[in-house]
Amino acid sequence: MKEINLEKYRKKLKTKLDKERYEHTIGVMYTAGALAMRYGYDIKSAMLAGLMHDCAKCIPNDKKIALCEKHNINITEWERENPFLLHTKLGAFLAMHKYQIRDKEIISAILNHTTGKPDMDLLDKIIFVADYIEPRRDKAPFLEERRKMAFVDIDMATFEILNDTLEYLKSRPGSIDPMTEKTYEYYKELIDSRKDLNQDE
């Protein structure tokens, strides 16, 4: 595998993100590296995915829509109403075409880091969880517990984060992205089936 030059990507990205988003990104990068150590994933690949996960975040929403239309990136009705969500699809596109990242697992992790998806790969889960628990995060409930669980059982951490996210979204006006709900249902079933297996033993 080609050597990953994280510093090169950091320098490029620093010019594209505001200060707060860049600092969040660095937090996700190091958290992803720590989770990769824990679960036996390639550390630099995980750090690169963490570094790049929000590469399209600071593009204005109207420009996100325009760029997606220009490059034939599918926009759902939900995304048109909530264009900030397009930073995942556009970020995956930019990672491939602007930053020349060819690793399919890294692209998938960028694409799925906000809503998740059913049956995520390990790197998908690492970035999904790292984005939620990185050290600068301080608003979500149960953060201390989620941070501990992330290093014990990543599937359980994924499920708990999805549950917390849905609880938060339900407390606010507006509808919820269907993919978040689908992902939650998948991991709820997974965790429930594990509990049933443990009871049978």
Secondary structure, 3 states (H helix, E strand, C coil): CCCCCHHHHHHHHHCCCCHHHHHHHHHHHHHHHHHHHHHCCCHHHHHHHHHHCCCCCCCCHHHHHHHHHHCCCCCCHHHHHCHHHHHHHHHHHHHHHCCCCCCHHHHHHHHCCCCCCCCCCHHHHHHHHHHHHCCCCCCCCCHHHHHHHHCCCHHHHHHHHHHHHHHHHHCCCCCCCHHHHHHHHHHHHHHHHHHHHHHHC
